[in-house]
Amino acid sequence: MQRTRIDAIVNLAGARVLGMPWTARRRRELLASRVDVTSALVDLMRRLQQPPRVLVSASAVGYYGTSPGDAIELLDENSPARPGEFQSDLCAAIEHEARRAEALKVRVVRMRFGVVLGRGDGAYPMLALSARMGFGAVLGSGHQPAPWIHLDDAVGMIRFAMDDDSISGPLNAVAPDTPPQARFARSLAASFGRRAWLRMPAAPLRALVGEMATILLDGQNVVPRAALAAGYAWRHPVLEDAFSNLARNPARNQPGSATTTAASSTTAVTR
């Protein structure tokens, strides 16, 4: 009987980080939904007669921790983690499990995603609804960098990482245009013909959701140095173009479409 070989595995599994406060129970859920799945995948590879050629495993720019709103330090794939910050520790734990596949001679690409902008799921639908209703807001100082990537490019970069054997290790999956949060909020509102006239001070937001507020109020000035060096061509490299594309194509990126490959899932590719 002919056996089907798994050529590549794309692991995007994980519970949503934004939403409920990071209580001790929630932190355990976030860790288990990512680390346990990644560990099980590596164990599966070990049992296969022939391991896959490549593992593309999702991490996030949270690996770099958070920086003060006025920080201008550029963070590329060689920048260190920030131990002691939950989002950094979470990403480091995921990547540690993924790297276990390297012992099986599997090429491992650890994709550090920014905020993925797509209509089907994730942060964009809720943000877009607020912006359309005139409730777009600048958070805190508004100076904090807001790394992002359009869903088309998130999927495109996954495919690029699968196909290019020269790519391994960390890969920042962000657009080359990293705006401050104020521009992010105003550009989103402008894509619907609105203005972001509200401002949410940092103190009440931190009091409301605790450490999770660091994702919203502190930023990472991330640059996609590895993707640029490898020659990846973005479909939506500029924020305003990405928002315009999403606003004028309301039927795109719905659940069930091909582009929702970047949703939380694990996919095996065979040849």
N, C-alpha and C positions, 0 to 999 in steps of 0.2 A: 504494500500500500504506500502510495506517495505521500510524503509528509510536507505540509505547508510550512515554509520558513518565514518567521517574523523578521522582516528586514529592519524595521524602525519602530520605536515606541515613543509616543508623545504623551507626556504625563502633565496634565493641567489640573489635577484633582485638588480640591480644597474648599473648606467652608469659607463663606464671605468674611473678610476681615473687618470691613466697615459695617456698622449696624449697631449691635448690642455692645455695651461697655465690656472692657476686657476684665471681667471678674476671673477668679481662679478657675471656676468651672469652664468659662468661655475659652480661656487660654488652653486648657486641656483639650477642648474640642478642636480648636484651631490647629494645635500640634498634631493630634491624632489624625485629623482629616488629611494632613499632608505627609507627615513623617511616616505614619504607619503604612499608607498606601505606597509611598516610594520604597520603603523597606520591603514590602511584599512583592513589588515589581522586580526588585533586584534579586530576591530569592527565586522568583519565577525564572528569571534569566539564567540563574545558576542551574536550574533543573532542565533547561532546554538542551537538546543535543547540540545545537549551534546557536550561540547567543546572537541577538540582533546586532546590526552594524552600528547603530546609533541610538542613543537615548536623549531625547530633548525634554528637559524637565523644567517646569515653571518655578521660578523664584520671583523676587520683586525688588524694586529699588529700595524697599525698606531694609535691605541688607546693609545699606550704608548708614542706617540710623537716621537721625534728623539733625538739621542744622538750623541755627538761628535765622530768622527771616531776612536779615541783611547780609547773610553769608554769601560770599562770591566764589568760594572754593569750588573748582570743577571736580566732579567725581567721575572717574572712568572705571573700567573693569579691574584696574589694579589697586583701587582705593580700598582701604580695610573696612571690615565690619566694625560695629560699635557695641562691644559686649556690655550687657547690663540693660540695654534697651530692648523691650520685648519684640518689636517688629524685626530688629536686627538679629536677635537670638533665634527667632522663628525661621527666618530665611537661612541663617547659617546651619540650622539643624536639618532643613530640607536638603540643602546642597551637600551636606556631609553624607546623607543617605544616598543621594544620587551618585556621588563620587565612588561609592563602593562598587559600582558597575565597571569602573576602570580596571579593576583587578581581573575582569573577565575579557579584557581587550575590547571593550565597548567604548566607542567615542561618545563622550558625555558633553552635552551643551546645556549649561545652566542659564536659562533665559530670565533676566531680571526685568520684569515688566513694570512700566509706569501705569498710570490709570488708562485702561483700555476703553476707548470711546466707540460704542456700538449701540444700535437701537434695541437689540434683542434682550440684553441683560446688562448687569454691571451698574456702574455709577451713572452713566449718561441718561437713561430714561427719567430717573428722579430729578437730576439736575435740570434736564430740559423742561420738565413739567413746571418746576419752580420758575425757570426763566420765562417761559411762555406766559405764566400768570403774573409776571412782574415782580417776583420775589427773589430774583437773583441777588446775591449778596457778596460783598468783599469780606473776607474772614480775617480777623486780627489786623495786622498791619497791611496785609495785601502784598507785601514784598516777597513772601516766601515762594521759592521756585516750585512750579507745578509740572513735573514730568508726565507726559502722556503719550499715547500712540493710538492711531485710528485702528479699528478692528481689521480693516483690509490689510494694513501693514503688520499687525500682530500675526495674522495668518500667513502673510507673505514672508515674514521673517522666520517663522517656524519652518516653512517649506525650504527657504534658503539655507537654514541651518541643517536640515535633513540632507540636502543635496550636495552641499559643499564640504568635502572631506577635510578641508584645511581649517574648518571652524571647530574649536573645542574649548572647553572651559567656560568662563562667564561671558555673557553677551547681553549688553544693555538694550532691551527692547523698548526704546523710546524714540520719539521724533527728534530731529536735530534742533528743533525750535522749542526751547524750554522757557515758557513765559512766567512772570510773577503771577501769583494767584489773582490779583486785581484785574490784570489783562485777561486771564482765563475767564473770570466771571463776566466781565464786560463784553468780551467777544462772543460768549455763549448767548447772552441776552440780545446782542446786536443781530445774531443770526435769525432771531425771531422778530426783529424790529422793535425790540424793547431796550430798556436801560437797566443796569444793575445799580440801583440807587440806595439799597440797604447796606448796612455795615454791621457785622456781628463782632463785638469786642471779644478779645481772647479769654478774659477771665470767666465770664459766665459759661462759655463753651467748654472750657476745661473743667469747671465745676460740674457741668451737666454730664459729660461722658468720660471724664477722667483721662487716663493716659492715651486712650484712643484719639483724643483731640490733637495729639502730636502729628498725626497724618494730615490733618487739615490746616494746622497753624504753623507747623515747621516744615521745611521743604528739603529737597535734595536737588542740587544743581547738576543733574546727571547728563553726561554726554555719551552718545553711542559710538565711542571711538572704534571698537572692534568691528561694528557693522559698516562704518565708513571705510575702514581699511580694507574690508573684504569686498567692497563694491556694491553693497545693497542699495537699490534705488527705491526710495520711498514714493508711494502713490500720493500720500498726503503729508508732506514735510512741514507745512505751515499751519498753525492752529486755526486761523480764520478760514482757510480753505477746508479743513476737516469739518468744522462746525457747519459751514455752508453746505457741504456735501450731505451731512446727516440731516440738516433741516429741510432740504429740498427733495429728499428721497425717503419719505416716511414709510414706504413699504419694504425697504431694504433691511437686512440684518435681523429679520424676525426669527423666532425659534423655529428650527427645522430647516432653515436655509443653509447653504454650504458654508457661509461665512461664520456661522456659530460654532465652527470647529474650535474657536478659542474660548468656548465656555468651559466650565469646570468639568473635565472628563479625562479619561485615559484612552488613547487610541493606539492600536497596533496596525502597522502597515506591512502588508505582505507582498512578496514578488514571486 
